[in-house]
Amino acid sequence: MPHHPGPQLRQGARLGHLERGAQGPVRHRGLPGEVRRPAQRRDHNVTTLSVIDLQGGYRESVPVFSEVGFELDRGAIGVIGRNGAGKTCLAQTLSGALTTTNGSILLGGRAVEHLSPRARVSAGISLVPEGRLIFGQLTVRENLEVAVHAAGRGEKRIAAMEEQFPILGHKRSMRGASLSGGEQQLLAIARALVQEPTVVILDEPSLGLSPIAVDNLTVALRQVLDEGEVAMVLMEQNGELLTGLCHSVLLMDQGAITGTLDMGDPADQDKLFESYLGV
Ligand SMILES: Nc1ncnc2c1ncn2[C@@H]1O[C@H](COP(=O)(O)OP(=O)(O)OP(=O)(O)O)[C@@H](O)[C@H]1O
């Protein structure tokens, strides 16, 4: 079974995650031989996102997931699980679309679990929802303007995003609905990034994309990560995206985190492909 090393994998990435052990949360820090990027435009010395003993559901009385814990400084962490495992529910709980029924979400040490989705965007958490949910009748530019205004950020971020994803600049006057699936996904990601988040939650960004569009998406997200300004939580079932972007992948089964795979470990990469992706 060949290994699946992603390009520049784990460069600049550092993760500590929390698992609930018999004595309570146990902290695991860093990866051996990690390389820190020399140029960081934003200071991420403090922990970006701490998820502690989190519980949530589509209805408050019916938890879908519970006791979820991890800690993310920079880079990307993945969450993989079968359909119905609770990944979307977790993504929506982190972003505030669903209510936290127990536990804490800390961003830079500040509790945000009680904040509305909009306030959470202002605090630094943006969501790229499953299915993209761009405004098809609005132009590319208008989609970005809506996102910028919702976050109370300046429009100059739009120019930066058009520079980051040139296709969006070329197609700024086209309606969202007329973009290809891969372009729509880039627009959905750009809509989150113009909000200047600290953490972006991406819910199955590869869904419905062709293999080549997934490759392009991986390169685009890798570039964003390498700039070091945002950390990502990636709910995904696509192995190429997970190995190409994440330094660790949490295994989710029936609403519980049942283990962690270290994407710096070739054996864990094989495990990801063989056991969880059916390759
Ligand atoms: N709107 C809803 N109301 C109530 N229960 C829901 C709702 N959407 C999903 N569920 C249930 O919640 C559980 C978790 O679903 P969720 O969509 O979060 O999982 P997932 O891992 O994201 O799956 P998928 O990959 O299929 O999107 C499933 O049992 C599902 O049937």
The ligand as a MOL file (V3000), in Angstrom:
LIG
                    3D

  0  0  0     0  0            999 V3000
M  V30 BEGIN CTAB
M  V30 COUNTS 31 33 0 0 0
M  V30 BEGIN ATOM
M  V30 1 N -31.9820 18.5370 10.6120 0
M  V30 2 C -31.8570 17.4280 11.3530 0
M  V30 3 N -32.6760 17.2050 12.4060 0
M  V30 4 C -32.5420 16.1170 13.1880 0
M  V30 5 N -31.6010 15.1700 13.0070 0
M  V30 6 C -30.7530 15.3370 11.9790 0
M  V30 7 C -30.8400 16.4740 11.1090 0
M  V30 8 N -29.8480 16.3660 10.1770 0
M  V30 9 C -29.2000 15.2170 10.4720 0
M  V30 10 N -29.7340 14.6010 11.5420 0
M  V30 11 C -29.2690 13.3550 12.1700 0
M  V30 12 O -28.1460 13.6730 12.9940 0
M  V30 13 C -27.1290 12.6800 12.8660 0
M  V30 14 C -25.8270 13.3000 12.4200 0
M  V30 15 O -26.0160 13.8720 11.1370 0
M  V30 16 P -24.8910 14.8070 10.4710 0
M  V30 17 O -25.4720 15.3360 9.1990 0
M  V30 18 O -24.3970 15.7700 11.4730 0
M  V30 19 O -23.7460 13.7290 10.1660 0
M  V30 20 P -22.5610 13.8010 9.1110 0
M  V30 21 O -21.4400 13.0530 9.7190 0
M  V30 22 O -22.3100 15.2060 8.7180 0
M  V30 23 O -23.1470 12.9980 7.8920 0
M  V30 24 P -23.0350 13.3100 6.3160 0
M  V30 25 O -21.6310 13.0270 5.9390 0
M  V30 26 O -24.0210 12.3500 5.7200 0
M  V30 27 O -23.4410 14.7480 6.1180 0
M  V30 28 C -27.6820 11.6440 11.8970 0
M  V30 29 O -28.2340 10.5860 12.6610 0
M  V30 30 C -28.7650 12.3770 11.1440 0
M  V30 31 O -29.7870 11.4910 10.7550 0
M  V30 END ATOM
M  V30 BEGIN BOND
M  V30 1 1 1 2
M  V30 2 1 2 3
M  V30 3 2 2 7
M  V30 4 2 3 4
M  V30 5 1 4 5
M  V30 6 2 5 6
M  V30 7 1 6 7
M  V30 8 1 6 10
M  V30 9 1 7 8
M  V30 10 2 8 9
M  V30 11 1 9 10
M  V30 12 1 10 11
M  V30 13 1 11 12
M  V30 14 1 11 30
M  V30 15 1 12 13
M  V30 16 1 13 14
M  V30 17 1 13 28
M  V30 18 1 14 15
M  V30 19 1 15 16
M  V30 20 2 16 17
M  V30 21 1 16 18
M  V30 22 1 16 19
M  V30 23 1 19 20
M  V30 24 2 20 21
M  V30 25 1 20 22
M  V30 26 1 20 23
M  V30 27 1 23 24
M  V30 28 2 24 25
M  V30 29 1 24 26
M  V30 30 1 24 27
M  V30 31 1 28 29
M  V30 32 1 28 30
M  V30 33 1 30 31
M  V30 END BOND
M  V30 END CTAB
M  END
